[in-house]
Amino acid sequence: MSVDEQSQLWQLSLSLPQLPETRIYIRLSKLARAVLISLTTATPNQVSAAKPMGSFVYALPNRQQGREPLSTVLFPHEPTLDLTTRLARLIARRAQLPTYVTNSMSFADDGMGDAVDDEMSVFGGVAEAVLERLDLQLMR
């Protein structure tokens, strides 16, 4: 859905093989000078349940050291902070645009836990979906 000539908006939904009932919802906006990504999760039994805000991170390309984007945490929520920061930095580096990421995804009620493998599969799935919409490569 195109908002105007320089802005684009996508709303995506992903499922995870290890948690088929849980959906990851992504709202991706590519503006002329920035990218905005909002992430959340939902299951059929959580539809009306309130969720914490999650983390909010800003990242921008580093003009001196291209492989190391700069980032700052605007609102921290410890369970979501690492994934939010990594995603913001990845998108800022690939898109070469300032990137804002909000993340209120939670898998604690689904039995997924905080295992590194689980977080990496979520990160990989979200990053791949976002980069595909932005016409960018995951590995560069």
Summary of the structure (lengths in Angstrom):
residues: 140
radius of gyration: 14.8
end to end distance: 27.5
largest distance: 47.7
contacts: 413
relative contact order: 0.21
helix: 30%
strand: 36%
